[in-house]
Every structure is written in structure tokens, then in C-alpha cells.
Amino acid sequence: MEWLPETRQLKLIDQRELPAELRWLVLSTYEEVATAIREMAVRGAPAIGAAAAFGMALAAARAEAHGAVAVRANISAAHDTLGAARPTAINLAWALKRVRQATATATDDAAAIAQMALQEAQRIADEDVALNERMAEFGAALIQPGETVLHHCNTGALATVDWGTALGVIRKAHELGKRPQVLVDETRPRLQGAKLTAWELQQYGVSFDVISDNAAGFFLQTGQVQRVFVGADRVAANGDVANKIGTYMLALAARESNVPFYVVVPTSTIDLSVASGSEIPIEERPAGEVLDLLHEGRPVTPAGVTARNPAFDITPAHLVSAFVTEFGIVEPPYIETLAELLKGQ
Ligand code: MRU
């Protein structure tokens, strides 16, 4: 995603169109950013955090001509609207809070407040790239040459500002010459793996196969996977992980097969204010995401059927072998090690 300084707009890839088409959206208002997040034109926890931060900058920019009071009012409205766009990824609230705090000054210079909002949003975006690359280095050190790793959803450059979390680790291992083989979960219902992760890996030149989500257990059980890497939308104080639906089943199968299961997260994804995963709100998305699927040109389900569509699940901390963060590898007991990691932040 990119800020356009001349027109003061936000430009980002419309992920709904990939891999068929690389289409860019140019957004002018915070309401447009909220819609892009809700409708998943932009998705992935760090990416929606950064986009929301730029949404705050748009709110300030659009109100600037009307004075400082109007700028503050628009920032406040943007904070509430963007914060309600998707409930599970804590990076969203985290980024909004940062911009709000950065603009909480006594000045009544509207242009100065708008500049502060933009600077903080840009800082969030720049930091994201740098810390993802650090996580990638820590994570890549866990991968031995030629290993097969399994990946869920899309956690790459598309899901962040650049590099990615779990997919960044894989990309780094590839750049270091470790030649990882990747099994890409297709990730029903929205197919972020088949569409987005496959699109990214193709460009990086990483060797991979797409597998149906149902096949992951088979590959783990038969010793064909050495490590699993996933990202997260929120990590509770005890180490429970909210991530894309299907992560929990994957973690269970990995544990049963004695395959290490790593969760790659920036510290902005760790939420010490929730004690355990049961307190994390799970987004339920429209049934159409499950039902509106064509196979050989025909609908897969009979007309009139209903569906349930939770977008995330909770993986209990005891199934997580380690977290990879921008400060290094974090091991159990997570209730202590995560608190220690975030001390002073
Ligand atoms: O619903 P999505 O596509 O936004 O879900 C994305 C995920 O679950 C990712 O694993 C998570 O955000 C981490 S991405 C760096």
C-alpha cells in the first residue's frame, strides 16, 4: 500500500481480484478504507492495521480545510468506523490507537494535526516492513535445507505492508538458498492460500504445491512435512492463538504427528488484555462465502441451503511449539514469556 502525497489518497492492491488481475484501488476517505477492510479488498492483520492508520490520515486530510475542531471530530469518527470494520485482528485497534495518540496534542493548527496523523501512519507502515524482515530471519533459521513446510491462509506481503509473517519466513529461507518445499493450504472458504499465497510464491520462485485443506492431515501423518508456519490475528496473554479458520485442526494434526507448529507474529498482534482465546471475538462472515462456489460452472450446493462461516478459530497455546517475533523466538510458558516480551511496551 502506498500514500499518494499529491492527492492525499491511499493506493492499495484489491486482493479480491487476484490472481486473475492486479488491480489497484485509490481511496480518498476513511469510509472507503473501512469498506475495503470489511469487504476484504485489503486483508491480513498487519495490512488492515496499516490501512486503517492511513484511513485516519485520510480523515484528517479531508477535514483540514474546516479547522482543527473538524479534524479532531473526523479522526474520532474514523477511529470508531474503522475499528468496527473487522473484530478479530487486534492490529486494527492497535494501529488506530497509535494514530489517535500521535494526534492528541493541544495545537489548533489543522494542517499540523493532519501531518501528525500521516507521519504516524507512515511510521506504522515502515516499521511493519522492517520488523517482518527481522521475523523472517529468526524464522528462517528454524528451517533446514530442503525441508517441506506447510502454510495456511495468506500471510505474505499482501497480508502485511511487505515481506509477511509466516510466508516471509518461507521467502527468506528461499532467499538464503535453503530451497524449502511448500504445501499451500487452499484455505476455504475464501481461498487465500490457493489465490494469494500461490500468487506470491510463484513470483518469489519458491517451489510449492497447493493442497486441499482436507489433505493437510495426510501429509503430516505420513511424515511429508517437517514444519508448519502460520500467522495470527490475535494472541492472548496465555498464548492462545486466533487465526484463519482451519488453523486449530492443523495444529491438532501437527501435534499428533510430532511436527513443530510455529506462529509468526509481530508484537502488535499480542493482546495481553485478553487472558485467553475464549475472550477473543470471532468474526462470522456471510454464508455466501461458503455457498457461492461453482464447480465445473455449476453451484456446488442446492438452492436454498444455509451455511455457517466463522472466519477464525482458536488454537490453544499448548499446541504452539514456539512464537517467532521481531525480538526472536518465544517458547512456553507463554503466560510468562509473552508478558516478559511486552514489558515496557
Ligand atoms: O480473513 P483474513 O484473510 O484477513 O485472515 C488472515 C489471517 O488469518 C492471517 O493468518 C493473519 O492475519 C496473519 S497475516 C500476516
Residues whose N, C-alpha, C, O or C-beta is under 5 A from the ligand:
A	BS01	MRU	R43 G44 A45 H152 C153 N154 T155 A159 T165 Q192 G231 A232 D233 N243 K244
